[in-house]
Amino acid sequence: MGRVEKEIPIPMSERVRLEDLRFDGCNPNRLSREGMERLKASIRRWCDIVPIVTNKDLLVADGEQRAVAMKELGMTECSVIRLPVEDVDRRLLRQVLNKF
């Protein structure tokens, strides 16, 4: 097993207003209209069971499409795991999480 470079404490999720989330505009993931409708159907059924992952400033690392879908559904809050990471680690985390 590989060596961990640095350990980042994983905080509990918290509820935040969707309007407070920030996006960097560089997310390579795009959903078709059909894909967005499927995502919204999933959120209607399961709500926000998977938290959105952000840095300490609520800049999204994972979950941008879910946040957009929740806004389109009229939701005002979501679950967020706010990690104490700098932007370079947030971008790296976005790449890693979007591989799954």
Residue frames as qw, qx, qy, qz and C-alpha x, y, z in Angstrom:
[[0.000, 0.890, 0.455, 0.000, 0.00, 0.00, 0.00],
 [0.409, 0.579, -0.014, 0.705, 1.30, 3.48, -0.85],
 [0.351, -0.263, -0.427, 0.791, 2.42, 6.11, 1.58],
 [0.007, -0.885, -0.459, -0.075, -0.05, 8.88, 2.44],
 [0.406, 0.457, -0.076, 0.787, 1.53, 12.28, 1.82],
 [0.083, -0.157, 0.413, -0.893, -0.57, 14.18, 4.31],
 [0.105, -0.444, -0.883, 0.109, -3.59, 13.32, 6.32],
 [0.200, -0.276, -0.132, -0.931, -6.59, 15.60, 5.87],
 [0.197, 0.199, 0.785, -0.552, -9.21, 15.48, 8.60],
 [0.170, -0.333, -0.711, -0.595, -12.61, 14.64, 7.12],
 [0.240, -0.001, 0.434, -0.868, -15.28, 16.73, 8.86],
 [0.306, 0.445, 0.815, -0.210, -18.90, 15.76, 9.26],
 [0.140, 0.464, 0.546, 0.684, -21.24, 16.99, 6.58],
 [0.021, 0.417, 0.390, -0.821, -23.10, 20.23, 7.15],
 [0.324, 0.728, 0.595, 0.104, -26.14, 21.87, 5.58],
 [0.196, -0.363, 0.127, 0.902, -25.38, 24.93, 3.47],
 [0.494, 0.687, 0.227, -0.481, -27.39, 27.12, 1.15],
 [0.751, 0.348, 0.432, 0.358, -26.99, 26.13, -2.49],
 [0.285, 0.933, 0.074, 0.208, -26.56, 29.80, -3.38],
 [0.383, -0.849, 0.352, 0.090, -23.43, 29.90, -1.19],
 [0.837, -0.039, 0.430, 0.336, -21.64, 27.24, -3.26],
 [0.159, 0.809, -0.332, -0.458, -19.01, 28.49, -5.70],
 [0.892, 0.277, 0.315, 0.166, -17.87, 26.95, -8.98],
 [0.382, -0.566, 0.358, 0.637, -14.56, 27.56, -10.73],
 [0.554, 0.694, -0.078, -0.454, -15.86, 27.24, -14.30],
 [0.209, 0.570, -0.766, -0.212, -13.26, 24.60, -15.20],
 [0.669, -0.043, 0.696, -0.257, -15.31, 21.48, -14.51],
 [0.118, 0.280, -0.768, -0.563, -14.78, 19.20, -17.51],
 [0.137, 0.280, 0.949, -0.057, -17.89, 17.14, -16.75],
 [0.384, 0.096, -0.149, -0.906, -21.01, 18.00, -18.69],
 [0.378, 0.250, 0.866, -0.210, -24.38, 16.30, -18.65],
 [0.080, -0.265, -0.658, -0.700, -26.77, 15.98, -21.55],
 [0.485, -0.252, 0.035, -0.837, -30.32, 17.19, -20.93],
 [0.843, -0.157, -0.448, -0.252, -31.35, 13.54, -20.59],
 [0.603, 0.049, -0.611, 0.510, -28.55, 12.93, -18.11],
 [0.068, -0.214, 0.345, -0.911, -29.61, 15.95, -16.07],
 [0.689, -0.240, -0.163, -0.664, -33.21, 14.70, -16.00],
 [0.823, -0.100, -0.554, 0.071, -32.03, 11.29, -14.75],
 [0.366, 0.128, -0.536, 0.750, -29.93, 13.00, -12.09],
 [0.341, -0.250, 0.153, -0.893, -32.92, 15.08, -10.98],
 [0.812, -0.212, -0.378, -0.391, -35.08, 11.94, -10.80],
 [0.695, -0.016, -0.600, 0.395, -32.46, 10.35, -8.55],
 [0.103, 0.167, -0.408, 0.892, -32.35, 13.43, -6.31],
 [0.585, -0.290, -0.124, -0.747, -36.16, 13.46, -6.09],
 [0.864, -0.184, -0.453, -0.120, -36.01, 9.87, -4.87],
 [0.787, -0.168, -0.385, 0.451, -32.92, 9.92, -2.65],
 [0.207, -0.975, -0.039, 0.072, -32.54, 13.64, -1.91],
 [0.320, 0.807, -0.458, 0.190, -28.89, 14.60, -1.34],
 [0.941, -0.337, 0.024, 0.021, -27.68, 11.33, 0.16],
 [0.779, 0.085, 0.015, 0.621, -24.17, 11.96, -1.23],
 [0.201, -0.863, -0.103, 0.451, -22.73, 15.24, 0.09],
 [0.516, 0.812, -0.060, 0.267, -21.11, 17.78, -2.19],
 [0.755, -0.329, -0.049, 0.565, -17.38, 18.13, -1.49],
 [0.213, 0.935, 0.018, 0.282, -15.91, 21.64, -1.28],
 [0.509, 0.212, -0.414, 0.725, -12.87, 23.42, 0.05],
 [0.248, -0.407, -0.565, 0.674, -13.10, 25.65, 3.12],
 [0.111, 0.291, -0.038, -0.950, -14.47, 28.51, 0.97],
 [0.622, 0.417, 0.549, -0.371, -17.30, 26.38, -0.51],
 [0.379, 0.574, -0.525, -0.502, -15.58, 26.09, -3.89],
 [0.934, 0.052, 0.203, -0.288, -16.90, 22.78, -5.25],
 [0.125, -0.493, 0.833, 0.220, -14.51, 19.87, -5.81],
 [0.067, -0.107, -0.964, -0.236, -17.17, 17.21, -6.43],
 [0.096, 0.537, 0.788, -0.285, -20.89, 17.50, -7.03],
 [0.068, 0.260, -0.143, -0.952, -21.31, 20.50, -9.32],
 [0.313, -0.152, -0.701, -0.623, -23.89, 18.75, -11.51],
 [0.330, -0.470, -0.800, 0.177, -25.81, 17.61, -8.41],
 [0.112, -0.439, -0.310, 0.836, -25.84, 21.19, -7.12],
 [0.197, 0.104, -0.400, -0.889, -27.19, 22.45, -10.45],
 [0.362, -0.290, -0.825, -0.323, -29.87, 19.74, -10.45],
 [0.269, -0.487, -0.685, 0.470, -30.91, 20.58, -6.88],
 [0.029, 0.332, 0.047, -0.942, -31.22, 24.26, -7.80],
 [0.298, -0.029, -0.606, -0.737, -33.36, 23.35, -10.82],
 [0.393, -0.386, -0.833, -0.046, -35.57, 21.28, -8.49],
 [0.302, -0.757, -0.136, -0.563, -36.10, 24.32, -6.28],
 [0.771, -0.426, -0.338, 0.333, -34.05, 23.04, -3.36],
 [0.014, -0.950, 0.123, -0.287, -32.32, 25.69, -1.28],
 [0.404, -0.702, 0.575, -0.119, -29.91, 23.65, 0.87],
 [0.877, 0.253, -0.408, -0.025, -27.65, 20.66, 0.47],
 [0.825, -0.514, 0.146, 0.183, -25.25, 18.50, 2.46],
 [0.457, 0.794, -0.343, 0.207, -21.61, 19.52, 2.10],
 [0.836, -0.365, -0.023, 0.409, -18.33, 18.12, 3.31],
 [0.167, 0.964, -0.155, 0.136, -16.11, 21.18, 3.62],
 [0.899, -0.068, -0.095, 0.422, -12.47, 20.09, 3.47],
 [0.269, -0.904, 0.139, 0.301, -9.64, 22.23, 4.83],
 [0.745, 0.070, 0.404, 0.526, -7.63, 22.11, 1.59],
 [0.036, -0.575, 0.240, 0.782, -5.94, 24.67, -0.62],
 [0.646, 0.557, -0.033, -0.521, -7.05, 25.12, -4.23],
 [0.313, 0.495, -0.778, -0.228, -4.35, 22.91, -5.73],
 [0.136, -0.032, 0.966, -0.218, -5.56, 19.99, -3.59],
 [0.544, 0.416, 0.431, -0.588, -9.19, 20.79, -4.40],
 [0.566, 0.567, -0.367, -0.473, -8.45, 20.56, -8.12],
 [0.178, 0.323, -0.929, -0.026, -6.57, 17.29, -7.63],
 [0.333, 0.142, 0.817, -0.449, -9.42, 15.94, -5.55],
 [0.613, 0.485, 0.083, -0.618, -11.88, 16.90, -8.31],
 [0.468, 0.473, -0.677, -0.314, -9.87, 14.86, -10.81],
 [0.024, 0.152, -0.968, 0.198, -9.70, 11.84, -8.50],
 [0.409, 0.264, 0.668, -0.563, -13.38, 11.90, -7.53],
 [0.610, 0.518, -0.062, -0.597, -14.54, 12.29, -11.13],
 [0.250, 0.379, -0.858, -0.241, -12.77, 9.09, -12.15],
 [0.141, 0.086, 0.951, -0.261, -15.32, 6.98, -10.27]]
